[in-house]
Amino acid sequence: MLLQVNEISFGYPNHPVLEGISFSACRGDFVAIVGTNGVGKSTLLKNINRILKCRSGDILIQDKNVHYFSNKELAQKIGYVPQNGEFADIMVFDAVLMGRRPYIRWEATQQDLDIVQQVLEELGIKEFALRFVKQLSGGEVQKVAVARILAQEPQVLLFDEPTSNLDLKNQLDVMKTIQKIVAGKQVTAIVTMHDLNIALRFANKFIMMKDGKIFAAGGREILTPENIQAVYDVSAALIYYDGIPVIVPLDAGH
């Protein structure tokens, strides 16, 4: 098991956010965390990445508690792309090179530079290498964020709403890229999402959250009309088009 989350809870004074969260993920798993706004999806990622410290419970990477890793060691294990992450006013090559920071001692080696070149080629953004990030479109900037995390070479990839504010083509491009990374490098991706249909298209495991807890977890079989009604208060139907599952919202509950 690559990642294990065991009974973690987190909250602020007089405001609990997560309660008794447990799940695990293996290499090659693409896990989508879904649920309404404010249920703790982003907070869960920040606990896994040790940005926030859970009040109780354990988070293990390859059976080692994340709290026993140094910052550099943890960055070699876990990569994190926040929602609407900001880049400094730097060129794309340098932005991606920042992903090598956990490995650089004094200055970047030729190996570091080669890895960045390879990642830029893999994601099809080599032509942007010497352009400033702020000159790129939203979809291109998100690909730079994915490139940086890929250059970091972590085993667990955390993405917080990677398709937010992107048009449909760029949503599919980014999700296909993540899916390709997971399958090709046999790493684990944990992705928070709002769009259930995009999640269904790419993820193989799902975690449905409600009120700071896991309501249901498993494969596609958990995304039933009954569970969607319970989590989102929306009536929905599940249909298939050309073998692709599609959730059709019918009516909001009252």
KAZIUR-V743723 format. One record per residue. RES is the residue in one small letter. SS is DSSP state (helix for helix, strand for strand, loop for the rest). Layout:
# KAZIUR-V743723
RES/SS, RES/SS
This chain:
# KAZIUR-V743723
m/loop, l/loop, l/strand, q/strand, v/strand, n/strand, e/strand, i/strand, s/strand, f/strand, g/strand, y/strand, p/loop, n/loop, h/strand, p/strand, v/strand, l/strand, e/strand, g/strand, i/strand, s/strand, f/strand, s/strand, a/strand, c/loop, r/loop, g/loop, d/loop, f/strand, v/strand, a/strand, i/strand, v/strand, g/loop, t/loop, n/loop, g/loop, v/loop, g/loop, k/helix, s/helix, t/helix, l/helix, l/helix, k/helix, n/helix, i/helix, n/loop, r/loop, i/loop, l/loop, k/loop, c/loop, r/loop, s/strand, g/strand, d/strand, i/strand, l/strand, i/strand, q/loop, d/loop, k/strand, n/strand, v/helix, h/helix, y/helix, f/loop, s/loop, n/helix, k/helix, e/helix, l/helix, a/helix, q/helix, k/helix, i/strand, g/strand, y/strand, v/strand, p/loop, q/loop, n/loop, g/loop, e/loop, f/loop, a/loop, d/loop, i/loop, m/strand, v/helix, f/helix, d/helix, a/helix, v/helix, l/helix, m/helix, g/helix, r/helix, r/loop, p/loop, y/loop, i/loop, r/loop, w/loop, e/loop, a/loop, t/loop, q/helix, q/helix, d/helix, l/helix, d/helix, i/helix, v/helix, q/helix, q/helix, v/helix, l/helix, e/helix, e/helix, l/loop, g/loop, i/loop, k/helix, e/helix, f/helix, a/loop, l/loop, r/loop, f/strand, v/helix, k/helix, q/helix, l/loop, s/loop, g/helix, g/helix, e/helix, v/helix, q/helix, k/helix, v/helix, a/helix, v/helix, a/helix, r/helix, i/helix, l/helix, a/helix, q/loop, e/loop, p/loop, q/loop, v/strand, l/strand, l/strand, f/strand, d/strand, e/loop, p/loop, t/loop, s/loop, n/loop, l/loop, d/loop, l/helix, k/helix, n/helix, q/helix, l/helix, d/helix, v/helix, m/helix, k/helix, t/helix, i/helix, q/helix, k/helix, i/helix, v/helix, a/helix, g/helix, k/helix, q/loop, v/loop, t/strand, a/strand, i/strand, v/strand, t/strand, m/strand, h/loop, d/loop, l/helix, n/helix, i/helix, a/helix, l/helix, r/helix, f/helix, a/loop, n/loop, k/strand, f/strand, i/strand, m/strand, m/strand, k/strand, d/loop, g/loop, k/strand, i/strand, f/strand, a/strand, a/strand, g/strand, g/loop, r/helix, e/helix, i/helix, l/loop, t/loop, p/helix, e/helix, n/helix, i/helix, q/helix, a/helix, v/helix, y/helix, d/loop, v/strand, s/strand, a/strand, a/strand, l/strand, i/strand, y/strand, y/strand, d/loop, g/loop, i/strand, p/strand, v/strand, i/strand, v/strand, p/strand, l/strand, d/strand, a/strand, g/loop, h/loop
